[in-house]
Amino acid sequence: MHRSRLSAVLAAFVALVVVASGCGVTRDSDDPSNRRLRMMIPNSAGGGYDLTGRAAVRALEDNDLTGRFEVTNVTGASGTVAMQRLLNEEGADDLVMTMGLGVVGAVYTNRSDATPTKMTPIARLIEEQEGILVPADSPFDTIDDLVAAWQDDPESVVVGGGSSPGGPDHLFPHQLAAEVGIDPTDVNYIVYDGGGPLTAALLGEKIDVGMSGLGEFAGQIENGDLRVLAVSGEERLEGIDAPTLTEAGVDLVFTNWRGVLAPPGISDEQIDYLIELFTEMHETDEWQEALADNGWIDSFATGDEFAAFLEEQDRRVADTLKELGLS
């Protein structure tokens, strides 16, 4: 009888432990700091989307705003392959993707059905100036030298960038050419998939000049392997010894941008969660340091404001390609 009573007491105690443990697991799984998410990056490692996405992930993880992120680089068709995968994951509430002007352009020029306006807008994160880069031993000492040679024989100057038609590295040299009196259709432009391949092309003298965001080339600029002839924004970049185009007498200001999308079909609750998550990330010291270290311009916007911006950017790409005779 005593053994039976003891067994019953032990069984009840074990049941309480199991229930308590189960409750603990439920609380932990509901804790945002333990939630695992996925981030898709639509170009190769070292590219602008990669730098931006991984900086955001570090800020989120280091501040315990979420659990560990699974980060995946999905290459192909300048972001169109990744956009199609995002569309195919309709309703997935654990997935986000970095994107920007280059993806808008690639989707437009590739006539893809996976358009940004079909996805769920979460946040615009940054704007970024374009830089005009040359190898250390380039004969172009200034932006004036480059423009003069370009005007003399446009096709002899080989320009590299990390964007397919419609992306920022493609639009920028074509708009620059038009501004300095060169027919945009004469621009000799070669596409590279991100900062790594573009750096190799510059250092290997396969191209004469690279045009891209400078965050991807900070190491090579710092050690002197690459020089910056000019930047495309309204103001000079801190730490970069180069004038703006307007300072150099070229009437052009051009900026790129990057943000975060989620798949279509997720709940309003999940949308609010992701917007709040990236809003909290935006306020962290780690993110503010990333902005400064990469020369990024803070242009944070979420939800409906970002959605309206995406629609405007789609029109911008279409109109610019038409104006330049490239569509």
C-alpha positions in Angstrom: 0.0 0.0 0.0 2.8 2.4 0.9 4.6 1.5 -2.4 1.4 2.2 -4.4 1.0 5.6 -2.7 4.7 6.4 -3.3 4.4 5.4 -6.9 1.3 7.6 -7.4 3.2 10.6 -5.8 6.2 10.0 -8.0 4.0 9.8 -11.1 2.2 13.0 -10.2 5.6 14.7 -9.7 6.9 13.5 -13.1 3.7 14.8 -14.7 4.2 18.2 -13.1 7.8 18.3 -14.4 6.7 17.4 -17.9 3.9 20.0 -17.9 6.2 22.7 -16.5 8.9 21.8 -19.1 6.4 21.9 -21.9 5.2 25.4 -20.7 8.8 26.5 -20.7 9.3 25.4 -24.3 6.2 27.2 -25.4 7.4 30.4 -23.7 10.8 30.1 -25.3 9.4 29.5 -28.8 7.2 32.6 -28.4 10.2 34.7 -27.3 11.4 36.7 -30.4 15.0 36.4 -29.3 14.8 32.6 -29.8 13.0 32.7 -33.2 15.0 31.4 -36.2 14.5 33.3 -39.5 15.8 33.0 -43.0 17.3 35.8 -45.1 17.8 35.4 -48.9 20.4 37.5 -50.6 20.0 37.9 -54.4 23.6 38.0 -55.4 27.0 36.6 -54.6 29.0 37.0 -51.4 30.7 40.4 -51.1 28.0 42.2 -53.2 26.0 45.2 -52.0 22.9 43.1 -51.1 25.2 40.7 -49.2 26.9 43.4 -47.2 23.6 45.1 -46.3 21.8 41.9 -45.4 24.6 40.5 -43.3 25.1 43.8 -41.5 21.4 43.7 -40.6 21.6 40.1 -39.5 24.6 40.9 -37.2 22.8 43.8 -35.6 19.7 41.6 -35.0 21.6 38.7 -33.6 24.1 40.7 -31.5 21.2 42.5 -29.8 19.2 39.3 -29.2 16.3 40.7 -31.2 15.8 37.3 -32.8 17.4 33.9 -33.0 20.0 32.7 -35.4 19.5 33.6 -39.1 20.0 31.2 -41.9 21.5 33.4 -44.7 21.5 32.1 -48.2 23.0 33.7 -51.4 20.8 32.9 -54.4 22.4 34.0 -57.6 21.1 34.2 -61.1 19.6 36.8 -63.5 20.7 39.7 -61.3 18.2 38.9 -58.6 15.4 37.6 -60.7 15.9 34.0 -59.6 15.8 35.0 -56.0 12.6 37.0 -56.6 10.9 34.1 -58.2 11.9 31.9 -55.2 10.4 34.5 -52.8 7.2 34.5 -54.8 7.1 30.7 -54.7 7.3 30.8 -50.9 4.0 32.6 -50.6 2.8 32.6 -47.0 6.2 31.7 -45.5 6.4 33.7 -42.3 10.1 33.0 -41.5 11.7 34.5 -44.7 12.9 37.9 -45.8 15.1 39.0 -48.7 17.3 42.0 -49.3 16.8 43.8 -52.6 17.1 47.2 -54.2 17.1 49.3 -57.4 19.1 46.6 -59.2 16.5 44.0 -58.6 13.7 46.3 -59.7 15.7 46.8 -63.0 16.5 43.2 -63.5 12.9 42.1 -63.0 11.7 44.8 -65.4 14.2 44.0 -68.2 13.8 40.3 -67.8 10.0 40.6 -68.0 9.7 38.5 -64.9 6.3 38.0 -63.2 8.0 38.1 -59.8 7.8 41.8 -59.4 8.5 43.7 -56.2 5.0 45.0 -56.0 3.7 41.4 -55.7 5.8 40.9 -52.5 5.3 42.2 -49.0 7.3 45.4 -48.4 9.0 45.5 -45.0 11.6 48.3 -44.9 13.8 50.4 -47.0 17.2 50.5 -45.2 19.7 52.7 -47.0 20.7 54.8 -50.0 24.2 54.6 -51.4 26.2 56.8 -53.8 27.9 55.3 -56.8 31.7 55.7 -57.1 33.8 55.8 -60.2 36.7 53.5 -59.6 40.0 52.9 -61.4 43.1 50.7 -60.7 46.0 52.5 -58.9 48.1 52.7 -62.1 45.2 53.9 -64.4 46.1 56.7 -66.8 43.0 58.6 -65.6 44.2 60.7 -62.7 40.9 62.7 -62.4 37.3 62.5 -63.5 38.1 65.1 -66.2 40.7 62.8 -67.7 38.2 60.0 -67.9 35.5 62.2 -69.4 37.9 63.6 -72.0 39.0 60.1 -73.1 35.4 58.8 -73.1 34.2 61.7 -75.3 37.1 61.2 -77.7 36.3 57.5 -78.3 33.4 56.2 -76.2 33.7 52.5 -77.2 37.4 52.4 -76.2 36.6 53.0 -72.5 35.4 49.7 -71.0 33.1 50.2 -68.1 32.2 47.5 -65.6 29.4 47.3 -63.0 27.5 44.9 -60.9 24.1 45.5 -62.5 22.3 44.1 -65.5 20.2 46.5 -67.6 18.0 48.6 -65.4 20.1 48.3 -62.3 22.1 51.2 -60.6 25.5 50.2 -61.9 24.0 50.1 -65.4 21.8 53.2 -65.2 24.5 55.4 -63.7 27.2 55.2 -66.4 24.5 55.6 -69.1 23.1 58.7 -67.4 26.6 60.0 -66.9 27.4 59.5 -70.6 24.3 61.3 -71.6 25.2 64.2 -69.3 28.7 64.6 -70.8 27.5 64.5 -74.4 28.1 60.8 -75.2 25.4 58.7 -76.9 24.3 56.2 -74.1 24.1 53.4 -76.7 27.9 53.8 -77.3 28.7 52.9 -73.7 30.9 49.8 -73.6 29.4 48.2 -70.5 30.2 44.8 -69.0 28.2 43.2 -66.2 29.8 41.5 -63.2 28.0 39.6 -60.5 28.9 41.7 -57.4 31.9 43.4 -55.9 34.3 40.5 -55.9 34.2 39.8 -59.7 34.2 43.5 -60.4 37.3 44.1 -58.2 39.1 41.2 -60.0 38.2 42.7 -63.4 39.6 46.1 -62.3 42.8 44.8 -60.8 43.3 42.4 -63.8 42.9 45.3 -66.2 40.0 43.7 -68.0 38.1 47.0 -67.7 39.2 50.6 -67.6 36.7 51.9 -65.0 34.2 50.4 -62.5 31.0 52.2 -61.4 29.4 50.8 -58.2 28.7 51.4 -54.6 31.9 51.9 -52.7 31.1 49.8 -49.6 32.1 46.7 -51.5 35.6 48.1 -52.2 36.6 49.6 -48.9 39.6 47.4 -48.4 41.1 47.9 -51.9 40.5 51.7 -51.7 42.2 51.8 -48.2 45.3 49.9 -49.3 45.6 51.9 -52.5 44.9 49.2 -55.1 41.9 51.2 -56.3 41.3 54.9 -56.6 38.1 56.8 -56.6 37.8 59.6 -59.2 34.4 60.9 -58.1 31.2 60.1 -56.2 27.6 60.5 -57.4 25.8 62.0 -54.4 25.1 65.5 -53.3 28.0 65.6 -50.8 31.4 64.0 -50.6 31.8 60.7 -48.7 33.7 60.8 -45.4 37.0 59.0 -45.8 37.0 59.1 -49.6 39.4 61.6 -51.2 37.3 62.3 -54.3 35.0 65.1 -55.4 31.3 64.8 -56.2 30.4 65.0 -59.9 28.7 68.3 -59.4 32.0 69.7 -57.9 33.8 68.4 -61.0 31.3 70.3 -63.3 29.0 67.4 -64.2 25.4 68.2 -63.4 24.3 64.8 -62.1 23.3 63.4 -58.7 22.6 59.6 -58.6 21.9 57.3 -55.6 21.1 53.6 -55.2 19.0 52.1 -52.4 18.4 48.8 -50.7 15.6 47.3 -48.6 13.9 44.2 -47.3 10.9 42.2 -48.7 8.9 39.3 -47.4 6.9 36.8 -49.5 3.3 37.5 -50.4 0.5 36.1 -48.4 1.8 36.5 -44.9 -0.5 37.6 -42.1 -0.9 41.2 -40.9 0.4 40.0 -37.6 3.6 38.8 -39.2 4.0 41.9 -41.3 3.8 44.0 -38.1 6.3 41.7 -36.4 8.8 42.0 -39.2 8.4 45.8 -39.5 8.9 46.2 -35.7 11.9 43.8 -35.9 13.7 45.9 -38.5 12.7 49.1 -36.8 14.4 47.9 -33.6 17.4 46.8 -35.7 17.6 50.3 -37.2 18.1 51.8 -33.8 21.0 49.6 -32.7 24.5 50.8 -32.3 25.7 48.0 -34.6 23.5 49.2 -37.5 24.5 52.8 -37.0 28.1 51.8 -37.1 27.5 49.8 -40.3 26.0 52.9 -41.9 29.1 54.9 -41.1 31.6 52.2 -42.0 30.1 51.6 -45.4 29.3 55.2 -46.3 25.6 54.4 -46.5 22.9 57.0 -46.3 20.2 56.3 -43.7 16.8 56.3 -45.6 14.7 54.1 -43.3 11.0 53.7 -44.3 8.5 50.9 -43.7 5.2 49.5 -44.8 2.9 51.6 -46.9 5.6 54.3 -47.4 8.0 51.7 -48.7 5.3 50.2 -50.9 4.6 53.5 -52.6 8.4 54.0 -53.0 8.6 50.7 -54.8 5.9 51.6 -57.3 7.7 54.9 -58.0 11.0 53.1 -58.5 9.4 50.8 -61.0 8.3 53.8 -63.0 11.7 55.4 -62.6 13.5 52.4 -64.2 11.0 52.2 -67.1 11.2 55.9 -67.9 15.0 56.1 -67.6 15.5 53.1 -69.9 13.1 54.6 -72.4 14.8 58.1 -72.3 18.2 56.5 -72.8 17.0 54.4 -75.7 17.8 51.2 -73.9 14.3 49.6 -73.9 
